[in-house]
Amino acid sequence: MEWYIKVIKNNYANAKGRARRKEYWMFFLFNMLFVIIAAIIDYILGTFPLIYLMYVVAVICPSIAVAIRRLHDVGKSGWWYFIGLIPIIGPIWLLILLCTDGNPSENIYGPSPKAAS
């Protein structure tokens, strides 16, 4: 949960720097959990998709920012995020990039976040 809060609180719209795999995937895990909870609450209250959409709109910016920082960690530009728009192969390639271990040394996007922690 601390990784989710770190992304929301400290790096809400920050696409500069690098994000290690743990930061990205813990944010992703808790984000999906909260999306499901919001959808269930909306369904129970009969307001679907009000709460769900409010949550999604609130976290779209940090979701994109942490993905861009994750791409920076593997040495790719944030523009590689758009590779996911290519049918079939794009999302698979983006997933491979997001799962790849980051560069252990400093790159053009900054020092390794693993070395800092």
KESE-429821 format. One record per residue (C-alpha): chain; x, y, z. Coordinates in Angstrom, 2 decimals. Layout:
% residues N
<"A"; <X; Y; Z>> ...
***
This chain:
% residues 117
<"A"; <0.00; 0.00; 0.00>> <"A"; <2.92; 2.35; 0.67>> <"A"; <3.90; 2.20; -3.02>> <"A"; <0.38; 3.19; -4.09>> <"A"; <0.35; 6.11; -1.67>> <"A"; <3.85; 7.14; -2.78>> <"A"; <2.73; 7.36; -6.41>> <"A"; <-0.48; 9.25; -5.57>> <"A"; <1.00; 11.58; -2.96>> <"A"; <4.56; 12.28; -4.12>> <"A"; <4.47; 11.65; -7.87>> <"A"; <0.88; 12.41; -8.93>> <"A"; <1.79; 13.86; -12.34>> <"A"; <5.55; 13.35; -12.27>> <"A"; <6.76; 11.51; -15.36>> <"A"; <10.41; 12.41; -14.75>> <"A"; <12.82; 9.93; -13.28>> <"A"; <12.51; 6.19; -12.91>> <"A"; <10.15; 3.75; -11.20>> <"A"; <11.27; 0.28; -10.27>> <"A"; <9.16; -2.80; -11.04>> <"A"; <7.93; -3.09; -7.46>> <"A"; <6.61; 0.49; -7.45>> <"A"; <4.77; 0.04; -10.74>> <"A"; <3.24; -3.37; -10.06>> <"A"; <2.20; -2.57; -6.46>> <"A"; <0.51; 0.59; -7.74>> <"A"; <-1.16; -1.48; -10.47>> <"A"; <-2.33; -4.12; -7.97>> <"A"; <-3.91; -1.66; -5.55>> <"A"; <-5.34; 0.41; -8.39>> <"A"; <-7.14; -2.65; -9.82>> <"A"; <-8.35; -3.57; -6.33>> <"A"; <-9.82; -0.08; -5.82>> <"A"; <-11.39; -0.11; -9.30>> <"A"; <-13.17; -3.38; -8.48>> <"A"; <-14.28; -2.08; -5.07>> <"A"; <-15.61; 1.14; -6.65>> <"A"; <-17.55; -0.86; -9.25>> <"A"; <-19.05; -3.11; -6.56>> <"A"; <-20.06; -0.14; -4.41>> <"A"; <-21.59; 1.52; -7.46>> <"A"; <-23.52; -1.63; -8.28>> <"A"; <-24.80; -2.01; -4.71>> <"A"; <-25.88; 1.65; -4.55>> <"A"; <-27.34; 1.54; -8.05>> <"A"; <-25.21; 4.47; -9.18>> <"A"; <-23.00; 2.61; -11.65>> <"A"; <-20.72; 4.07; -13.10>> <"A"; <-20.61; 7.25; -10.95>> <"A"; <-18.09; 6.33; -8.21>> <"A"; <-16.18; 4.09; -10.61>> <"A"; <-15.71; 6.89; -13.16>> <"A"; <-14.79; 9.43; -10.47>> <"A"; <-12.03; 7.11; -9.24>> <"A"; <-10.75; 6.31; -12.75>> <"A"; <-10.59; 9.99; -13.68>> <"A"; <-8.76; 10.76; -10.42>> <"A"; <-6.01; 8.17; -11.03>> <"A"; <-5.55; 8.33; -14.81>> <"A"; <-2.74; 10.88; -14.54>> <"A"; <-0.66; 9.01; -11.90>> <"A"; <-1.27; 5.73; -13.76>> <"A"; <0.24; 7.10; -16.95>> <"A"; <3.05; 8.87; -15.06>> <"A"; <4.16; 5.73; -13.20>> <"A"; <4.07; 3.72; -16.45>> <"A"; <6.27; 6.33; -18.14>> <"A"; <8.70; 6.29; -15.22>> <"A"; <8.73; 2.48; -15.44>> <"A"; <9.65; 2.72; -19.13>> <"A"; <12.41; 5.16; -18.20>> <"A"; <13.82; 2.53; -15.83>> <"A"; <14.32; 0.11; -18.72>> <"A"; <15.92; 2.86; -20.82>> <"A"; <12.93; 3.64; -23.06>> <"A"; <11.28; 6.98; -23.72>> <"A"; <7.79; 7.63; -22.37>> <"A"; <6.59; 7.69; -25.97>> <"A"; <6.93; 3.90; -25.96>> <"A"; <3.73; 3.91; -23.91>> <"A"; <1.86; 4.41; -27.19>> <"A"; <3.12; 1.08; -28.52>> <"A"; <0.20; -0.39; -26.58>> <"A"; <-2.14; 1.09; -29.19>> <"A"; <-0.87; -1.27; -31.90>> <"A"; <-3.36; -4.14; -32.14>> <"A"; <-2.39; -7.53; -30.67>> <"A"; <1.41; -7.17; -30.54>> <"A"; <1.50; -3.69; -28.95>> <"A"; <0.01; -4.56; -25.55>> <"A"; <2.14; -7.71; -25.39>> <"A"; <5.33; -5.77; -26.10>> <"A"; <4.37; -3.07; -23.59>> <"A"; <3.76; -5.75; -20.94>> <"A"; <7.20; -7.23; -21.68>> <"A"; <8.79; -3.80; -21.25>> <"A"; <6.93; -3.19; -17.98>> <"A"; <8.06; -6.59; -16.64>> <"A"; <11.71; -6.21; -17.67>> <"A"; <14.22; -5.49; -14.93>> <"A"; <15.50; -1.93; -14.99>> <"A"; <19.01; -0.83; -15.88>> <"A"; <21.16; -1.35; -12.77>> <"A"; <23.23; 1.75; -13.46>> <"A"; <22.36; 5.36; -14.10>> <"A"; <20.79; 6.16; -17.47>> <"A"; <19.66; 9.40; -19.14>> <"A"; <16.52; 9.43; -16.95>> <"A"; <18.40; 9.38; -13.65>> <"A"; <19.96; 7.04; -11.11>> <"A"; <18.69; 3.54; -10.51>> <"A"; <15.80; 3.54; -8.02>> <"A"; <16.97; 0.15; -6.74>> <"A"; <20.34; 1.59; -5.76>> <"A"; <18.62; 4.39; -3.83>> <"A"; <16.57; 2.01; -1.66>> 
***
